[in-house]
Amino acid sequence: MVELGNFSPEERAAQEERLRKVWKTPGGWRYWTSVNNSEIGLWYGVTAFAFMLFAGALALLMRAQLATPNNDLVSAELYNQAFTLHGTVMMFLFAVPIFEAVAIFLLPSMLGARELPFPRLSAFGFWSFLLGGIFVCGSIFFNAAPNAGWFMYPPLATDKEYAGIGADIWLLGLSFIEVASIAAAVEIIVGIMKCRAPGMRINMMPMFAWYLLIVAGMILFAFPPLIAGDILFEMERMFDWPFFDVTRGGDPLLWQHLFWIFGHPEVYIIFLPAIALMAMIVPTFSQRPIVGYSWIVLAAVGTGFLSFGLWVHHMFTTGLPQISLAFFSAASEAVAIPTGVQIFVFIATMLAGRVIFSLPMLFGAGGLAIFIIGGLTGVMVALAPFDWQAHDTYFIVAHLHYVLIGGMFFPIVAGIYYYFPFVTGKKLSDAWGKVAFWLMFVGFNVAFFPMHFSGLRGMPRRVFTYPEHFGWDLFNLLSTIGAFIFAAGVLTFVIDIFRPKPEPETRNLNPWNAGTLEWTNDPSEDWGMRSVPIITSRYPLWEQENLQADIEAGRYYLPDAKSGKRETLVTSVLDAEPIQCLRVGGVSYVPMISALALGGVFIALTYHWWIPTILCAVITFIAILWWLWTGTAQIPETEEVDVGLGKTLPVYVSGPASVGWWAMFITMVGDGTAFASLIFGYFFYWTVHDDFTAGATGPGAFWPMVALVLFVTAWLLTIAARALNEKGPAGCRIALGAGILVTIAACLAGLAGPYVHGMDPTSNVYPATVWVIALWTVVHGAVGIVMQAYSLARSFAGRMTAEYDQDIRNVTLYWHFMAFTAVVTFAVLGLFPMVSA
Amino acid sequence: MKSFIPREVESLWTLFTAPTVWAIHFVGCYAAVAVYCAKAATLDLSFETVRLALGGFTIVALAVIVLSAYLAWRQWSFGVQDPPHDEPTRDGRTLFQGYATLLLSGLSFVAVVYAAIPLLFIAECQR
């Protein structure tokens, strides 16, 4: 057992003074340069919530239009824009970002860290999200919103006559936001794996962390296929490359595949964090540990995997072979097992404990009841023959809202009630909350239950009006009335959040008597944990005596900030043994500037303003380089620091032990998934045509093989540079210089194949596919060149040495993925046409 | 004789073995019938052969899952100790990993069986 620290009141006051200074949030307008997780989490959450209210208002507009038959309140065009934007905003700008917000806000406190490992990356994600969100939402005020449904099916959405600039706004605006989501995934995975308090082994992690770990992993595999799809789509809209144009060999079904490989896991990416909140709330109000901790892990991991085997159930009516449909139908039924497990775990916990009925429980229980109804209709529509009847009717609208509002919205509201005191130190009102709950619960059911019937009576989705006497009138009127009651409930909740509340008479950090670590934090301080405790229980506040007092007295790790830098502990993955004292980024403009400039690239691209596009791209490039140069892999003034309790830890760590290496690894896994999606596209076109080259000449075998060999050579040179660096800078610099030259040659050779053979990407889908895959690899090659040059410059600047070699190690890791990408690309492009012929 | 059963490893990744087998089996079955049904005219293969091959693939997948379940059971000390495995020790953590992996193997086994059912009942590339 470690002896805890003991400090005199004067020492403690001095420590607190230093900590306060280091973690201080700047005042005035510089407040917005803050990168602290509590600020970013809050901004993120409030912004996502505001977007939700906006999308909700659009829903009310639609319901008002549909209240009576033959209504002419809004035009068909405005209606189309409203439902497209409603779905898009709810999914991309509310449901996913709000959980990122909650995760960024809560995770450090839950895990016992001062901060997540990449605070500036979180800030970058937030500013990207804000700008992209405003861009997408604002479009409706210029009658320019996307109008082809939130899934943007071609050929409707590729038709420039029908879907004007709106489709580009959707594609580019959302691609930009997807970047933010992947950034959040990197932050969350590395945070959970490496930044837990000492002793918090993986069997001790809060349930929330388990769920978020799985969800962030899912983002890595779900979002990149959509990014790949967006690239194909935008190439068609911008440059007439015919990926989805049937007359030139394209196929709209590829978009549906890529969209739903993203879209279905997305449902669980939304659902699991909400359930994670319930997994924190239910034990607190049952006043006992959760029953079946391992079963929750089973449910989270199982759902995470199975959710990737469901995407075709959105495509049951597209004429795929029935045996294919049956596979997806089977997986859709199988996912009910882990989903059911988590609900039974909650029920068992409540039965085994003594339940305190409170507002978070009320919203949670109400949400579960709604979700179960949605789950049951889900089992129905997972059966292909039933789906053939219900597809594209209001039955589906009812199903998806029961699932999402019950499974996500109600638990989020429950979470806000539960964590409001954690954020502000004050509770929300019980009386207002009950009114809000009943308005929302009753309103929801009045609005959405009748949609099952209007759907079964054949009412299609996405129609702006309908004739009378089809038996739909009454159901629609009821739905509209219910929607407004529901909205009144949401409004009550919002007013309760913003109305002024009296200061509590006594300071109580843990008003619900919860057992998890986050409730030790004082919301009035910026430092998060006063000292980083040693954890020996899943519910440390219930089971570790004196924990709160010892943390506040600074008796654990990192009680001080003598270095004047923001520090947090890094621990090992399985057993959470301290291995590094990590210095994280502080207040900075650079994330904001990078995000705004990158946003400029996407916005300028939408309007085909090429010069501003290039200008913004250059600013982004410089800003990111500046960010890396000044903020990462800094050589510390001392090798080791005293973290308290008689322990000293290294400040600088490189290779797989470092957080930066993991971030690169995770990013490249996501990047690899996007690449795999493009390769999937290549073979998809091969299956749909008898001769997929349509008689066109391919890139030949010669140039692709030259490119392959050159890329592999460049990869070996990079590995050599890393190895030589350990012996001194000279060899490393030569290897890097040679690597740059070889990579330039490799990129040119990569483009030579399609260029020399005169492949015209607008003539047919085959040359277009070859070009897009070759370009993907060459662009990655260009990034590889930048990285090699960066390492070279760092070496010359004395910022990368034999001992401090994070840069070259991370670059080498990138190059492993680069080599894999190049080998697959050029083997497929060069050799497959010969094999298939 | 050297045992073919792998030794115990210290890793988080073993947790995902069985679901990964499910994923490979699922994608394999889907890709096989998708390619077969698209290219049936040019291939010298009957649908029966594809079904039989995928049936064999299913048995292999189930066998790997059973092996993963056995390893998990061993990591869980053959079930001598009961959950919740919340002890703050390396043993507690290992037992938890074993138990959770065993549960996931069970789920993956059922999910693979589910995915194989269509192979029993559907005999052609009907659209």
Interface residues (C-beta under 8 A of the other chain):
Chain A: M193 G199 R201 I202 N203 M204 P289 G292 Y293 S294 W295 V297 L298 V301 G302 G304 F305 L306 F308 G309 G319 L320 P321 Q322 I323 S324 A326 F327 F328 S329 A330 A331 E333 A334 I337 P338 I535 T536 S537 R538 V573 L574 D575 T687 V688 D690
Chain B: E10 S11 L12 L15 F16 P19 T20 W22 A23 F26 C29 Y30 V33 A34 V35 C37 A38 K39 T42 P83 P84 H85 D86 P88 R90 G92 R93 L95 F96 Q97 Y99 A100 L103 L104 L107 S108 V110 A111 Y114 A115 I117 P118 L119 F121 I122 C125 Q126 R127
